[in-house]
Amino acid sequence: GWFGFNAGSALEAGDAAALAFINTLVATAAAVLSWMFAEWIVHRKASVLGIVSGAVAGLVAITPASGTAGPMGALAIGAAAGLVCFVFSTSIKRSLGYDDSLDVFGVHAIGGIVGAILTGVFAAPALGGFGTVTDIGAQVWIQAKGVGFTVIYTAVATLVILKAIQWTMGLRVSEEAESEGLDIALHNERGYNL
């Protein structure tokens, strides 16, 4: 599906779609490998969950650059995303103590930030890209400002939504419902006959 999203954004079956398709493949493979090697170095073994998380990190990170980076730029973006997302999903999550059981922040948010900022680097024709970037530093600053504005907007909008939910129905279920399981407590559904 992600290949269709990135390559299909070209709205044609031409050079731009082919570039986006190749970049999506290359970045995803690079992110898988960098996450896997990071796991081997840190944990002495790789995991299937880690490899899948690395793939998603690569897909997320290459999306903004899929039509403008060259294949070597896609390789660098994917490798950086796999490594940075691994660090956020393991070490930083643990040290900050935030609850992210599916690593949505560590993979999607951080991977998106890495990809958006590195688009400013690897869209430059001087580095094999197909964008119109002539001043990499200036473009990276534009990309970083865009990321910063998006983070601020998202944080404010999320806070407003959470407060509205808290005032209307509450953000958490009771401890009893949580202990019993939400399928049974809220939906009277059993996943398994025990």
C-alpha positions as CSV (number, residue, x, y, z in Angstrom):
1,G,0.0,0.0,0.0
2,W,2.8,2.4,0.9
3,F,4.4,1.9,-2.5
4,G,1.1,2.8,-4.1
5,F,0.8,5.9,-1.9
6,N,4.3,7.2,-2.7
7,A,4.5,6.2,-6.3
8,G,0.9,7.0,-7.0
9,S,1.3,10.5,-5.8
10,A,3.0,11.2,-9.1
11,L,-0.4,10.8,-10.7
12,E,1.3,9.0,-13.7
13,A,3.2,5.9,-14.5
14,G,6.3,7.8,-15.5
15,D,9.8,8.7,-14.3
16,A,8.5,10.4,-11.1
17,A,6.5,7.3,-10.1
18,A,9.4,5.0,-10.8
19,L,11.8,7.2,-8.7
20,A,9.3,7.3,-5.8
21,F,8.9,3.5,-6.0
22,I,12.6,2.8,-6.1
23,N,13.3,5.3,-3.3
24,T,10.5,3.7,-1.1
25,L,12.1,0.3,-1.6
26,V,15.7,1.4,-1.0
27,A,14.9,3.5,2.1
28,T,12.8,0.7,3.7
29,A,15.5,-1.8,3.1
30,A,18.1,0.5,4.6
31,A,16.0,1.2,7.6
32,V,15.4,-2.5,8.2
33,L,19.1,-3.2,8.1
34,S,20.1,-0.2,10.3
35,W,17.5,-1.1,12.9
36,M,18.5,-4.8,12.8
37,F,22.3,-4.0,13.2
38,A,21.5,-1.6,16.1
39,E,19.5,-4.4,17.8
40,W,22.4,-6.8,17.3
41,I,24.9,-4.3,18.7
42,V,22.7,-3.3,21.7
43,H,20.8,-6.6,22.5
44,R,23.0,-9.2,20.9
45,K,20.1,-10.4,18.7
46,A,17.7,-9.0,16.1
47,S,13.9,-9.4,16.4
48,V,11.1,-9.7,13.9
49,L,9.3,-6.9,15.7
50,G,12.4,-4.7,15.3
51,I,12.8,-5.5,11.7
52,V,9.1,-4.7,11.0
53,S,9.5,-1.5,13.0
54,G,12.6,-0.6,11.0
55,A,10.6,-1.1,7.8
56,V,7.8,1.2,8.9
57,A,10.4,3.8,10.0
58,G,11.9,3.7,6.5
59,L,8.5,4.0,4.8
60,V,7.6,7.0,7.0
61,A,10.9,8.7,6.5
62,I,11.2,8.4,2.8
63,T,7.6,9.6,2.1
64,P,8.4,13.4,2.0
65,A,11.5,12.8,-0.2
66,S,10.3,9.9,-2.3
67,G,9.9,12.0,-5.5
68,T,12.9,14.3,-5.0
69,A,15.8,12.4,-3.5
70,G,18.0,10.1,-5.5
71,P,18.4,6.4,-4.6
72,M,21.6,7.1,-2.6
73,G,19.7,9.8,-0.7
74,A,17.0,7.3,0.0
75,L,19.6,4.9,1.3
76,A,20.9,7.6,3.7
77,I,17.4,8.7,4.8
78,G,16.4,5.1,5.5
79,A,19.6,4.2,7.3
80,A,19.3,7.3,9.5
81,A,15.6,6.7,10.2
82,G,16.1,3.1,11.2
83,L,18.9,4.1,13.7
84,V,17.2,7.2,15.1
85,C,13.8,5.5,15.5
86,F,15.5,2.5,17.2
87,V,17.1,4.9,19.7
88,F,13.8,6.7,20.4
89,S,11.7,3.5,20.6
90,T,14.1,1.9,23.1
91,S,16.4,4.1,25.0
92,I,14.7,7.4,25.0
93,K,11.2,6.0,25.6
94,R,12.6,4.0,28.6
95,S,14.5,7.0,30.0
96,L,11.6,9.4,29.7
97,G,9.1,6.8,30.8
98,Y,6.3,7.7,28.3
99,D,3.7,5.1,27.4
100,D,3.9,4.1,23.7
101,S,3.3,0.4,23.5
102,L,3.1,0.4,19.7
103,D,6.1,2.9,19.3
104,V,3.9,5.2,17.3
105,F,5.8,8.3,18.5
106,G,9.2,6.6,18.2
107,V,8.6,5.3,14.7
108,H,6.0,7.5,13.0
109,A,6.7,10.9,14.6
110,I,10.4,10.6,14.8
111,G,10.7,8.9,11.4
112,G,8.6,11.6,9.8
113,I,10.8,14.3,11.4
114,V,14.0,12.6,10.2
115,G,12.6,12.3,6.7
116,A,11.2,15.8,6.5
117,I,14.4,17.4,7.6
118,L,16.7,15.1,5.4
119,T,14.5,15.9,2.4
120,G,16.2,19.4,2.5
121,V,19.5,17.7,2.2
122,F,18.9,14.9,-0.3
123,A,16.6,16.8,-2.7
124,A,19.6,18.8,-3.8
125,P,20.9,18.0,-7.3
126,A,24.4,18.3,-5.9
127,L,23.8,15.2,-3.9
128,G,22.0,13.2,-6.6
129,G,18.5,14.6,-5.9
130,F,15.9,15.8,-8.3
131,G,14.6,18.8,-6.4
132,T,15.3,22.5,-6.9
133,V,17.5,22.9,-3.8
134,T,20.5,25.1,-4.4
135,D,21.4,26.0,-0.8
136,I,21.1,22.9,1.4
137,G,21.5,24.8,4.7
138,A,18.7,27.2,3.8
139,Q,16.5,24.3,2.8
140,V,17.2,22.3,5.9
141,W,16.2,25.4,7.9
142,I,12.9,25.7,6.0
143,Q,12.3,22.0,6.6
144,A,13.1,22.3,10.3
145,K,10.7,25.3,10.6
146,G,8.0,23.3,8.9
147,V,8.6,20.4,11.3
148,G,8.6,22.8,14.3
149,F,5.3,24.5,13.3
150,T,3.7,21.1,12.7
151,V,4.8,19.8,16.1
152,I,3.4,22.9,17.8
153,Y,0.1,22.8,15.9
154,T,-0.2,19.1,16.6
155,A,0.5,19.5,20.3
156,V,-2.0,22.3,20.7
157,A,-4.7,20.5,18.7
158,T,-4.1,17.3,20.6
159,L,-4.4,19.1,24.0
160,V,-7.7,20.7,23.0
161,I,-9.1,17.3,21.8
162,L,-7.9,15.6,25.0
163,K,-9.5,18.2,27.2
164,A,-12.8,18.0,25.3
165,I,-12.8,14.2,25.7
166,Q,-11.8,14.5,29.4
167,W,-14.7,16.9,30.1
168,T,-17.3,14.9,28.2
169,M,-16.6,11.2,28.7
170,G,-13.2,10.9,30.5
171,L,-9.9,9.8,29.2
172,R,-9.6,6.5,31.2
173,V,-11.8,3.6,32.1
174,S,-12.1,2.5,35.7
175,E,-9.4,0.4,37.2
176,E,-12.0,-2.5,37.4
177,A,-12.8,-2.2,33.7
178,E,-9.1,-2.1,32.9
179,S,-8.4,-5.1,35.0
180,E,-11.3,-7.1,33.6
181,G,-10.4,-6.2,30.0
182,L,-12.1,-3.6,27.7
183,D,-13.6,-6.2,25.4
184,I,-15.7,-7.6,28.2
185,A,-16.2,-4.4,30.3
186,L,-17.3,-2.1,27.4
187,H,-18.5,-4.4,24.6
188,N,-19.5,-7.6,26.4
189,E,-17.4,-9.5,23.8
190,R,-15.0,-12.4,24.5
191,G,-12.1,-13.0,22.2
192,Y,-11.5,-16.5,23.7
193,N,-13.8,-18.9,25.4
194,L,-12.1,-19.5,28.8
